[in-house]
Amino acid sequence: MKTRRKGVALITAILVMAFVLAMAAAAMFLSVRSLRVSGAFSRYEGGLSAADGGLAFGINEAIASITEARMPQEQSVSLSGYSISVIPDFIGVFFNAGGSIEFASGYEGLGKASATSGASAFFRINSVASRGNDRVSVEAVYVHSPQAH
């Protein structure tokens, strides 16, 4: 009878050690996976900041295209280790509320909006930041409305 109890104790000890080993393996797996996720999130935030910074280049190109009477050109720039491609697309010109193309005399009244800032130019700006296999894209709409001076 005593030999039987010793065998049960040995089997119980082996089962407890296997359970503890499985728990340790699960903890290590979750820890490594958590590090990968936080690393990916950190890379995403860096790429998002770089792509967001690229929007400023796109806005500057949109304004330059208006003042120089040309279509906007694609811009490429390096920022914080990221290669950024900025594509400003001209959407069109739309009349502002309160303005009319026929009624552009510029007096203080309904025609003032048309004579000073009756139309707005719309641009879609796509900024893509890439580094290695990481790629983040940000898209925005920029509206250029000249203001009365």
Secondary structure by P-SEA (a helix, b strand, c coil): caaaaaaaaaaaaaaaaaaaaaaaaaaaaaaaaaaaaaaaaaaaaaaaaaaaaaaaaaaaaaaaaaaacccbbbbbbbccccbbbbbbbbcbbbbcccccccccccccccccccccccbbbbbbbbbbbbcccbbbbbbbbbbbbbbcc
